[in-house]
Amino acid sequence: MKRQFDSKQVGHFCNNPIQLISSYLCICRRFVLVLSVLVSVATLSGAERTSLKLFTIGNSFSDNPLVYLPALAKAGGKTLVIGRASLGGCSLGRHAGYLAKAEANDPAGRVYKDSGKPSVKTLPEALAADRWDIVTIQQASTESYKPETYHPAADQIIAAIRKYAPQAEIVIQETWAYREDHPFFHTNDGFTQQKMYKGLRTAYHQLAAETGFRIIPTGDAIELARKTQHWTYVPDQNFDLKNPPAGQVPNEPTSLNAGWIWATNKAGLLKFTHDSKHLSTAGKYLAASVWYQTLFNTDAVPASFLPPGLSAGDAADLRTHANAAVKAERREARTSASSSTSKMVSAPAARATGVAAKRSAIDSATFWKRTVLKPNLNRLAGIL
């Protein structure tokens, strides 16, 4: 039976156009998120991929997993094409800034280099350069645990992906916390590695809940491994950090981060330096394993490829942590999807809450129409 409105109700809405728009947007938002959730569930339960065109929007934290991902793909008989919009330390805000410059035809937006190629592109050009299957996004590690830094930059980047690569699934990489000896955790302000991890995990899952996007749980896998004795960082007490022998580094076989290394500075000289942010060989292999399972939608990582210096036993152990993290994330995503779908279908349409409601009514309409509604309708039609 059709719902009837009396003249007072009609008059009320006519006199309050913003409320009318807000109510309409709330209905649209719920419908769109249901579609987005359905798309995610369909992807989670879909067939294993045999080929993938992957594009990453990130920085060195998106580059680290890609060190060994091509080799894993080859070992698994997969076809993998990779494109990147990667800049050292680049946040969502910086990427969005370059995007705005590019769309305004400002040459300052032309900053992205193709791997091994001299050409420099804008983000729109890079997104349109191929028919990407998946585009990943992430926040810079220094801001990853601060949810207030994600918007509006994430929205602007998502809108660009929808515009220039509408066929692509957007996936979020959950980055990782730094090693315990990073200076961040030694400033007497109470900030710890665990607080960083919990903060970034909350922020990434909040973004996933807002958008319906899947997560690559790299940070969870790193955390799971770190909780075991085998991958707990232990400083080398026999190494003199103040007077390091030339070319030698501490013995830190259980570290998932690079740690102390000899690196070439801008002057071309070798310098003994500390890197507790980026991943070691073991950490890169673990991250690549997580990406492989998530993006190719598989339950196993090929054991035939071993990075130089990593034993078969250590690689097998790391694969168990990757598998545990991916399976846990899939379970969490399915539970969240089921719960969100139920709530969105049954909740009153007038309760315009969340991120969209905080934007103005007109901005929200544009945001949801351009970035979610149209592309998700197309993607759902393709899946069904």
C-alpha positions as a printed Julia matrix, in Angstrom:
384×3 Matrix{Float64}:
  0.0     0.0     0.0
  1.33    3.42   -0.97
  2.19    5.79    1.81
 -0.11    8.84    1.99
  0.95   12.33    3.09
 -1.53   14.88    4.38
 -1.38   18.51    3.36
  0.45   19.55    6.51
  3.25   17.08    5.86
  3.56   18.2     2.25
  3.59   21.82    3.29
  6.2    21.12    5.94
  8.58   19.57    3.4
  7.94   22.32    0.87
  8.79   24.94    3.47
 11.88   23.03    4.52
 13.71   22.07    1.31
 16.94   21.26    3.17
 15.1    18.73    5.35
 13.47   17.28    2.24
 16.84   16.91    0.55
 18.37   15.46    3.71
 15.63   12.87    3.99
 16.02   11.98    0.32
 19.79   11.7     0.72
 19.45    9.49    3.74
 17.27    7.08    1.76
 19.74    7.17   -1.14
 22.69    6.71    1.18
 21.17    3.64    2.78
 20.32    2.19   -0.61
 23.79    2.91   -1.97
 25.55    1.42    1.03
 23.41   -1.7     0.75
 24.59   -1.99   -2.86
 28.19   -1.38   -1.83
 27.94   -4.03    0.87
 26.43   -6.48   -1.6
 29.31   -5.8    -3.99
 31.84   -6.45   -1.2
 30.12   -9.67   -0.16
 30.02  -10.82   -3.78
 33.74  -10.11   -4.09
 34.54  -11.91   -0.85
 32.74  -15.02   -2.02
 33.87  -14.76   -5.64
 36.13  -17.0    -7.65
 39.9   -16.92   -7.4
 41.51  -14.47   -9.79
 43.96  -15.66  -12.43
 44.94  -12.2   -13.62
 44.98   -8.74  -12.11
 45.67   -5.18  -13.21
 46.56   -3.4    -9.99
 47.04    0.32   -9.43
 48.24    1.74   -6.12
 47.83    5.28   -4.82
 50.23    5.57   -1.94
 53.86    5.83   -0.95
 56.69    3.58    0.21
 54.22    1.68    2.4
 52.37    0.58   -0.75
 55.69   -0.09   -2.5
 56.96   -2.46    0.23
 54.37   -5.21   -0.42
 54.97   -4.91   -4.16
 58.63   -5.93   -3.85
 57.73   -9.63   -3.77
 54.13   -9.62   -5.04
 55.14  -10.08   -8.72
 57.28  -13.1    -7.84
 54.46  -14.63   -5.79
 52.05  -14.03   -8.66
 54.4   -15.74  -11.1
 54.88  -18.68   -8.73
 51.1   -18.99   -8.45
 50.61  -18.92  -12.22
 48.93  -15.5   -12.09
 49.21  -12.61  -14.52
 49.92   -9.32  -12.75
 50.21   -5.79  -14.15
 51.12   -3.01  -11.7
 50.7     0.74  -12.01
 51.6     3.23   -9.32
 50.95    6.74   -8.13
 53.56    6.52   -5.41
 55.43    9.37   -3.73
 57.6     9.05   -0.64
 55.67    9.89    2.53
 52.66   11.06    0.51
 49.42   11.42    2.46
 45.87   11.35    1.18
 45.89   15.12    1.51
 48.95   15.55   -0.7
 47.57   13.19   -3.34
 44.3    15.12   -3.29
 46.23   18.36   -3.65
 48.06   17.11   -6.73
 44.73   15.86   -8.08
 43.17   19.3    -7.71
 46.11   20.89   -9.52
 45.87   18.33  -12.33
 42.17   18.94  -12.83
 42.88   22.68  -12.95
 45.5    22.06  -15.68
 48.25   23.18  -13.33
 51.61   21.58  -14.32
 52.34   21.14  -10.62
 49.89   18.22  -10.65
 52.14   16.22  -12.98
 54.21   14.34  -10.38
 53.76   10.59  -10.88
 56.41    8.52  -12.65
 55.81    5.11  -14.18
 58.2     2.45  -12.9
 61.18    2.28  -15.23
 59.76    4.93  -17.55
 60.8     8.58  -17.92
 57.25    9.9   -18.4
 55.53   11.86  -15.65
 51.74   11.77  -15.37
 48.9    13.32  -13.45
 46.71   11.09  -11.31
 43.81   11.28  -13.79
 46.15   10.26  -16.63
 47.59    7.38  -14.64
 44.13    6.12  -13.64
 42.94    6.26  -17.25
 46.1     4.69  -18.68
 44.82    1.12  -18.37
 41.7    -0.79  -17.43
 42.62   -1.37  -13.8
 40.8    -4.11  -11.89
 41.73   -2.86   -8.43
 42.94    0.51   -7.15
 44.32    0.67   -3.62
 44.34    3.68   -1.33
 45.9     4.3     2.07
 46.9     7.06    4.44
 50.5     8.1     5.1
 51.92    6.25    8.1
 52.49    9.46   10.08
 48.75   10.21    9.85
 47.36    6.67    9.63
 46.25    6.59   13.26
 44.49    9.98   13.03
 40.99    9.45   11.57
 40.43   13.2    11.32
 43.09   13.35    8.55
 41.25   11.03    6.14
 38.5    13.4     4.98
 37.84   15.19    2.69
 40.96   13.97    0.83
 39.8    10.33    0.71
 36.46   11.44   -0.75
 38.19   13.46   -3.47
 40.49   10.59   -4.42
 37.6     8.11   -4.45
 35.65   10.46   -6.72
 38.63   10.63   -9.09
 38.92    6.84   -9.24
 35.21    6.59   -9.99
 35.57    9.17  -12.73
 38.77    7.98  -14.44
 38.69    4.24  -13.64
 34.99    3.51  -13.06
 35.4    -0.23  -13.6
 37.92   -0.62  -10.76
 37.22   -1.97   -7.3
 38.68    0.31   -4.62
 40.5    -1.53   -1.82
 42.05   -0.03    1.31
 45.46   -1.1     2.54
 45.69   -1.11    6.31
 49.3    -0.05    6.92
 51.37   -1.05    9.96
 52.77    0.42   13.16
 56.47    1.26   13.43
 59.0    -0.85   15.3
 59.25   -0.37   19.05
 62.49    1.62   18.87
 61.08    4.38   16.66
 61.52    7.86   18.22
 57.72    8.33   18.19
 57.49    5.94   21.12
 60.21    7.53   23.24
 58.98   11.09   23.81
 57.38   10.57   27.24
 53.92   11.47   25.94
 52.47    7.99   26.42
 52.29    7.18   22.72
 53.2     3.52   22.11
 53.4     1.09   19.25
 50.15   -0.5    20.43
 48.38    2.85   20.47
 49.58    3.51   16.95
 48.38    0.11   15.76
 44.99    0.37   17.45
 44.53    3.9    16.17
 45.34    3.1    12.55
 43.25   -0.04   12.63
 40.26    1.91   13.89
 40.75    4.64   11.3
 41.05    2.25    8.35
 38.04    0.19    9.41
 36.03    3.36    9.9
 36.83    4.33    6.31
 35.88    0.84    5.16
 32.57    1.05    7.04
 31.8     4.41    5.46
 32.54    3.23    1.93
 31.9    -0.52    1.89
 35.44   -1.13    0.57
 37.48   -4.22    1.37
 40.66   -4.02    3.44
 44.09   -5.54    2.83
 45.02   -6.34    6.46
 48.78   -5.84    6.2
 48.95   -4.14    9.58
 47.02   -6.97   11.26
 49.39   -9.59    9.82
 52.44   -7.66   11.03
 50.86   -7.36   14.47
 49.98  -11.07   14.62
 53.55  -12.02   13.76
 55.04   -9.57   16.24
 53.06  -11.17   19.04
 54.94  -14.43   18.55
 58.37  -15.03   20.04
 59.77  -15.88   16.63
 59.1   -12.37   15.26
 59.52  -10.29   18.41
 62.17   -7.64   17.86
 65.26   -8.2    20.0
 68.08   -5.6    19.9
 71.6    -6.85   19.24
 73.34   -6.13   22.55
 76.78   -6.99   21.1
 76.68   -4.33   18.39
 78.13   -0.87   19.02
 75.6     1.47   17.43
 77.72    4.54   18.19
 80.76    3.12   16.42
 79.45    0.71   13.79
 82.04   -1.23   11.8
 81.91   -0.14    8.17
 79.39   -2.14    6.17
 78.18   -4.17    9.15
 74.74   -4.08   10.75
 73.26   -5.48   13.99
 72.04   -9.05   14.0
 68.25   -8.63   14.08
 66.83  -11.77   12.42
 63.44  -11.5    14.14
 62.75   -7.92   13.04
 59.98   -7.35   10.51
 61.32   -3.83    9.94
 64.49   -2.79    8.15
 66.15   -1.5    11.31
 69.75   -0.34   11.14
 71.1    -0.16    7.61
 73.82    1.44    5.53
 72.22    3.76    3.01
 73.53    6.22    0.47
 72.77    9.84    1.32
 72.19   12.73   -1.11
 75.92   13.32   -1.31
 76.44    9.76   -2.5
 78.09    8.64    0.74
 77.23    5.58    2.79
 75.63    6.46    6.11
 74.65    4.24    9.02
 70.99    5.02    9.56
 67.93    3.78   11.42
 64.76    2.73    9.6
 62.1     1.38   11.93
 59.26    2.31    9.55
 59.81    0.23    6.44
 59.81   -3.53    6.25
 62.67   -6.0     6.25
 62.88   -8.9     3.79
 60.68  -10.97    6.11
 58.23   -8.1     6.55
 57.98   -7.46    2.8
 57.35  -11.15    2.16
 54.62  -11.2     4.83
 52.99   -8.08    3.35
 53.17   -9.5    -0.18
 51.54  -12.71    1.05
 48.65  -10.72    2.51
 48.21   -8.79   -0.73
 48.39  -11.99   -2.79
 45.66  -13.73   -0.79
 43.42  -10.68   -0.63
 43.7    -9.41   -4.19
 43.7   -12.79   -5.95
 40.93  -13.99   -3.63
 42.71  -17.17   -2.66
 43.31  -19.1     0.56
 46.92  -20.04   -0.06
 50.24  -18.45   -1.03
 52.61  -20.42   -3.3
 55.54  -21.82   -1.32
 57.85  -22.2    -4.33
 59.11  -18.62   -4.2
 61.53  -17.62   -1.44
 63.09  -14.15   -1.14
 66.91  -14.15   -0.88
 68.01  -14.76    2.69
 64.65  -16.04    3.97
 64.53  -19.68    5.0
 61.75  -22.02    3.94
 60.75  -22.44    7.59
 60.52  -18.7     8.23
 58.56  -18.18    5.0
 56.1   -20.91    5.96
 55.61  -19.33    9.39
 54.99  -15.9     7.83
 52.43  -17.39    5.46
 50.45  -18.71    8.43
 50.22  -15.17    9.84
 49.19  -13.79    6.46
 46.52  -16.46    6.16
 45.23  -15.82    9.68
 44.99  -12.07    9.1
 43.21  -12.41    5.76
 40.71  -14.96    7.04
 40.0   -12.85   10.13
 39.42   -9.77    7.97
 37.07  -11.71    5.68
 35.05  -12.9     8.67
 34.9    -9.39   10.08
 33.87   -7.97    6.71
 31.07  -10.49    6.28
 29.79   -9.89    9.81
 29.94   -6.14    9.33
 28.27   -6.39    5.93
 25.4    -8.47    7.29
 24.9    -6.17   10.27
 25.15   -2.99    8.19
 22.71   -4.26    5.58
 20.15   -5.16    8.25
 20.46   -1.82   10.0
 20.35    0.2     6.8
 17.23   -1.55    5.55
 15.29   -1.28    8.82
 16.39    2.06   10.3
 14.17    5.1     9.78
 15.15    7.12    6.72
 14.87   10.38    8.63
 17.91    9.56   10.77
 20.55   11.13    8.55
 23.64   10.26   10.54
 27.32    9.64    9.79
 29.76   11.28    7.48
 27.31   12.2     4.69
 25.03   14.03    7.1
 27.9    16.18    8.29
 28.4    17.55    4.81
 25.91   20.06    3.45
 22.86   18.6     1.75
 23.95   19.66   -1.73
 27.55   18.49   -1.28
 26.3    15.15    0.02
 24.06   14.68   -2.98
 26.92   15.3    -5.36
 29.29   13.08   -3.38
 27.02   10.04   -3.23
 25.77   10.34   -6.79
 29.2    10.67   -8.36
 31.37    8.48   -6.13
 29.1     5.63   -5.06
 25.6     5.4    -6.53
 26.29    5.22  -10.27
 29.47    3.07  -10.12
 28.01    0.61   -7.61
 24.87    0.15   -9.67
 27.08   -0.7   -12.64
 29.3    -3.03  -10.6
 26.34   -4.8    -9.02
 24.75   -5.33  -12.43
 28.0    -6.88  -13.63
 28.21   -9.25  -10.67
 24.56  -10.32  -10.81
